[in-house]
Amino acid sequence: AQLPASVQLEKPSRPLTGSSIELKYDFVAGEEILSKVVHLVSMDTKIEGTAETVETRSVSMRRWKVTGVDNQGNVTFGHFIDRAKMWQKVSGRPEVRFDSESDEEPPEIYRKVAATIGTSLATITMSPQGIVLGRESAQPNFNPGIGELAIPLPGRPVQVGQKWYVPNELRISDAEGRYKRIQTRQLYSFQ
């Protein structure tokens, strides 16, 4: 994620090696946080002898407009996607592309994404550790494959080099349109 030039990060007064640091999100009402999200996926599946390769790439510009922060540090914000550039390649099918800035008519698979560009997707309340506490969706709950809202933080002090895991679940369909749930976990480290 890329922070706007107006956001200043404090430099540590001493090296962080050996020190435990509590990571948390700290916002002020009225802030707008911009981020560029690049999401790449390459997935090979083989179900009942049928192999398929799916590759996707999306680049999006997101905006979080902070509307309030409570005394526990929980932040409420509106979530917007201002721009999206997407690409998909499934084995045996032609490539599909969409750029919200230059394409007037989106391909069928990106119509839901195109309809959400620039509109409020949701009002979200999030803890200082990045855990979503509440969500009021203004749009149907649709994840276009552009990542989560925030990196989940460990909720405990960490040292440089320490790692933490966050469980996740993927839903994939087979050739007959049946869905399978695959358990995964995301690895994060503090460098």
C-alpha positions in Angstrom: 0.0 0.0 0.0 1.2 3.5 -0.8 0.6 6.3 1.8 -0.3 9.8 0.7 2.6 12.3 0.9 0.8 14.1 3.8 1.1 11.1 6.1 4.4 11.3 8.1 5.9 8.2 9.7 7.9 8.7 12.9 11.5 7.4 12.7 12.5 5.3 15.6 15.0 7.0 18.0 16.9 3.7 18.3 17.2 0.5 16.2 14.1 -1.8 16.5 16.2 -5.0 16.7 15.4 -6.8 19.9 12.5 -4.4 20.8 8.9 -5.5 20.9 6.6 -3.2 19.1 2.8 -3.2 19.3 1.4 -2.8 15.8 -2.0 -1.0 15.5 -4.0 1.1 13.2 -4.4 4.7 14.5 -6.8 7.1 12.6 -8.3 10.5 13.0 -11.9 11.4 11.9 -11.8 13.2 8.6 -8.7 11.5 7.2 -8.8 9.9 3.8 -6.3 7.1 3.3 -5.4 6.1 -0.2 -3.8 2.8 -1.2 -2.8 1.0 -4.4 -3.5 -2.7 -4.2 -1.8 -5.1 -6.5 -3.3 -8.6 -6.4 -1.8 -11.5 -8.4 -3.1 -15.1 -8.4 -2.0 -18.1 -10.3 -3.9 -21.3 -9.5 -3.5 -24.8 -10.9 -6.3 -27.2 -10.1 -7.0 -30.8 -11.0 -10.4 -32.2 -10.1 -11.5 -35.6 -11.3 -8.8 -35.7 -14.0 -9.6 -32.2 -15.4 -6.7 -29.7 -15.1 -7.3 -25.9 -15.2 -5.0 -23.0 -14.8 -6.3 -19.6 -13.8 -4.2 -16.4 -13.7 -5.6 -13.1 -12.5 -4.0 -9.7 -12.0 -5.8 -6.6 -10.5 -4.6 -3.2 -9.6 -7.0 -1.0 -7.7 -6.9 2.4 -6.1 -8.9 2.3 -2.8 -10.0 5.1 -0.5 -11.0 4.9 3.1 -12.8 7.9 4.4 -12.6 8.0 8.2 -15.9 9.2 9.7 -15.2 8.4 13.4 -12.9 6.9 16.0 -14.2 5.7 19.4 -12.3 5.8 22.7 -11.0 2.2 22.2 -9.4 3.2 18.9 -12.1 1.4 16.8 -12.4 3.3 13.5 -15.4 3.7 11.3 -14.9 4.5 7.6 -16.5 4.4 4.2 -14.7 2.2 1.7 -14.5 3.2 -1.9 -12.7 1.7 -5.0 -11.9 4.7 -7.2 -10.1 2.8 -10.1 -9.5 -0.8 -11.1 -7.5 -2.4 -13.9 -8.1 -6.2 -14.1 -7.0 -9.1 -16.2 -7.9 -12.8 -16.2 -6.6 -15.9 -18.2 -8.3 -19.3 -17.8 -6.7 -22.2 -19.7 -8.4 -22.8 -23.0 -10.2 -19.4 -23.0 -9.3 -16.0 -24.4 -7.9 -13.4 -22.0 -10.3 -10.9 -20.4 -9.3 -7.3 -19.5 -10.9 -4.3 -17.9 -9.6 -0.8 -17.1 -12.2 1.4 -15.4 -10.5 4.6 -16.6 -10.5 3.7 -20.4 -13.1 1.0 -21.0 -16.6 2.2 -21.5 -18.2 -1.2 -21.6 -16.8 -3.8 -19.2 -16.6 -7.5 -20.1 -19.4 -9.6 -18.5 -17.2 -11.0 -15.7 -16.2 -7.4 -14.6 -19.6 -5.8 -14.8 -20.2 -6.0 -11.0 -16.8 -4.5 -10.4 -17.4 -1.7 -12.9 -20.7 -0.8 -11.2 -19.0 -0.2 -7.9 -16.2 2.1 -9.0 -16.5 5.4 -7.2 -19.5 4.5 -5.1 -19.5 3.7 -1.4 -19.1 -0.1 -1.0 -19.6 -0.2 2.7 -19.4 1.5 6.1 -17.0 -0.5 8.2 -15.9 -0.5 11.8 -12.5 -2.0 12.4 -10.4 -2.6 15.5 -6.9 -1.2 15.9 -5.6 -4.7 15.0 -7.4 -4.7 11.6 -10.3 -7.0 12.6 -13.6 -6.0 11.0 -16.1 -5.5 13.9 -19.1 -4.4 11.8 -20.1 -3.8 8.2 -23.0 -2.1 6.5 -22.8 -2.8 2.8 -24.2 -0.3 0.4 -23.6 -2.8 -2.5 -24.1 -6.5 -2.7 -21.3 -8.3 -0.9 -19.0 -8.9 -3.8 -15.2 -9.6 -3.6 -13.6 -8.9 -7.0 -10.4 -10.6 -5.9 -8.5 -7.4 -4.9 -7.6 -8.3 -1.4 -8.8 -7.6 2.1 -9.4 -4.1 3.6 -6.4 -4.1 6.0 -3.5 -6.3 6.9 -4.5 -8.2 10.1 -2.1 -7.3 12.9 -1.1 -9.9 15.6 -2.7 -8.2 18.6 0.4 -8.7 20.6 3.8 -7.0 20.6 6.2 -8.4 18.0 9.9 -8.1 17.4 11.7 -7.6 14.0 11.6 -10.9 12.2 8.6 -12.4 14.0 5.8 -13.9 12.0 2.1 -14.5 12.5 -0.6 -16.4 10.5 -4.2 -15.6 9.6 -6.5 -18.4 8.6 -8.5 -18.0 5.4 -10.8 -20.0 3.2 -11.0 -20.1 -0.6 -14.1 -21.2 -2.6 -13.3 -22.8 -5.9 -15.6 -24.3 -8.5 -15.0 -27.4 -10.6 -16.0 -28.0 -14.2 -19.6 -28.9 -13.2 -20.0 -25.7 -11.2 -19.8 -27.4 -7.8 -17.9 -25.4 -5.1 -15.2 -26.7 -2.8 -13.8 -24.9 0.2 -10.1 -24.9 0.6 -8.5 -23.9 3.9 -5.4 -21.7 3.7 -3.5 -19.4 5.9 -1.7 -16.1 5.2 1.8 -15.5 6.5 2.8 -12.1 7.7 6.2 -11.0 9.1 7.5 -7.8 10.7 10.7 -6.7 8.9 
